[in-house]
Every structure is written in structure tokens, then in C-alpha cells.
């Protein structure tokens, strides 16, 4: 079966609805992507985890409990990279440096200014 490429907004809405109790005990986000999108187990697990993380970041953003990237944000040498969250789709992306003024989100393909990116909760 071929993998169906869906709209990420539709996927986010379906997973968000399922996480808030409309799915039964036997249905999970991973099973949903395996059945509905035709993904293998590992791809479905990765996709479901990213969407669940997006939902949590969206809830945190709506509560106003966020910090954005600013000129004082640094990438520590010991880590080598940091995670940032798109304010448009709440998808988490890993970056190894912050020497850019804007970045295209790999999920929603929108150009986002540097100071609009959100730092995830540590």
C-alpha cells in the first residue's frame, strides 16, 4: 500500500481529537497513521510523536507561557544543537546554529522570522 501524503493540519486535528478522548482503548495515533496513511510502524510512530509534541506546544502557546528566540539565545558547544518550535504549525525543528534572520519551516513551508520562533519547554 502506498503512503498517502496528507495535509498536516488535517493530521493535527485528527490526532488532537483522538488525544482528548474520542478514540477507544484500541486506537492510538500510531495505529491511525499505519491504517489511514499507509505508513510503516516507525514512520507512523515518528509522525505521531511530532504531532503530539505540536499539540502540547500549541496549548502552551495559547496559555502565553512561551519564550521566543532572541539575540541572546545561544547554542551550547556541548550540545551542538537546539530545538525550536514553529509558531505557525508548532512543529519542532533542530538547528545547529542561529546565524540566520529567518528560516523556512520544514513542515508548513512558511518563512518565519528568527524572533518569532519559540523555544520549547526545557
C-alpha positions in Angstrom: 0.0 0.0 0.0 1.3 3.4 -0.9 1.8 6.1 1.7 -0.9 8.8 1.4 0.5 12.3 1.8 -2.0 14.3 3.9 -2.3 17.8 4.9 -0.5 18.3 8.2 -3.4 20.5 9.5 -5.9 17.6 9.0 -3.5 15.2 10.7 -3.0 17.5 13.6 -6.8 18.0 14.0 -7.4 14.2 14.0 -4.6 13.4 16.4 -5.7 16.3 18.7 -9.3 15.0 18.7 -8.1 11.5 19.5 -5.9 12.6 22.4 -8.7 14.3 24.1 -10.7 11.1 24.4 -12.7 10.4 21.3 -10.6 7.3 20.4 -11.2 4.0 22.0 -8.7 2.0 24.0 -7.6 0.1 20.9 -6.9 3.1 18.7 -3.8 5.1 19.0 -2.1 7.8 16.9 0.4 5.3 15.7 -2.3 2.8 14.6 -4.2 5.7 13.0 -1.3 6.6 10.7 -0.5 3.0 9.9 -4.1 2.3 8.9 -5.2 5.6 7.4 -1.9 6.9 5.8 -0.4 3.5 5.0 2.8 4.2 6.9 5.1 1.6 8.3 5.3 1.4 12.1 8.5 3.5 12.6 7.3 6.3 10.3 3.9 6.3 11.9 5.5 6.5 15.4 7.8 9.4 14.4 4.8 11.3 12.8 2.5 10.7 15.8 5.1 11.8 18.3 5.8 15.0 16.4 2.1 15.8 16.2 1.6 15.1 19.9 4.5 17.4 20.7 2.9 20.1 18.4 -0.3 19.8 20.3 1.4 20.4 23.6 3.4 23.3 22.3 0.2 24.8 20.9 -1.5 24.6 24.3 1.5 26.2 25.9 1.5 29.0 23.3 -2.2 29.7 23.8 -1.6 29.9 27.6 1.1 32.6 26.9 3.8 30.5 28.6 6.4 30.8 25.9 9.9 32.2 25.3 11.0 33.2 21.8 14.4 33.1 20.2 16.2 36.5 20.6 19.6 37.9 20.1 20.8 36.4 23.4 19.8 32.8 22.5 22.8 30.6 22.1 23.6 27.1 21.1 25.9 25.5 23.7 29.0 23.8 22.4 28.5 20.8 24.5 25.0 20.1 22.9 25.8 21.2 19.3 22.2 22.0 18.5 18.9 23.2 20.0 15.2 22.7 19.2 12.9 25.5 18.1 9.2 25.4 17.5 7.4 27.0 14.5 4.8 29.5 15.7 2.6 28.6 12.7 2.2 24.9 12.9 4.0 24.2 16.3 6.3 21.6 14.6 9.7 21.1 16.4 12.9 21.6 14.4 16.5 21.1 15.4 19.1 23.7 14.4 22.8 23.7 15.0 23.3 27.5 14.8 21.4 30.7 15.0 23.2 32.8 12.4 20.2 33.4 10.2 17.4 36.0 10.2 14.6 33.8 9.1 14.0 30.1 8.4 11.5 28.1 6.4 9.6 25.6 8.5 10.1 22.0 7.2 6.5 21.1 8.0 4.3 24.0 6.9 6.8 25.6 4.4 6.2 29.1 5.8 9.1 31.7 6.1 9.3 32.5 9.8 11.4 35.4 11.2 14.1 34.5 13.7 12.5 36.3 16.6 9.1 34.5 16.1 10.5 31.0 16.6 9.5 29.6 20.0 11.9 27.9 22.4 10.4 24.6 23.7 10.0 24.0 27.4 13.2 22.6 28.9 
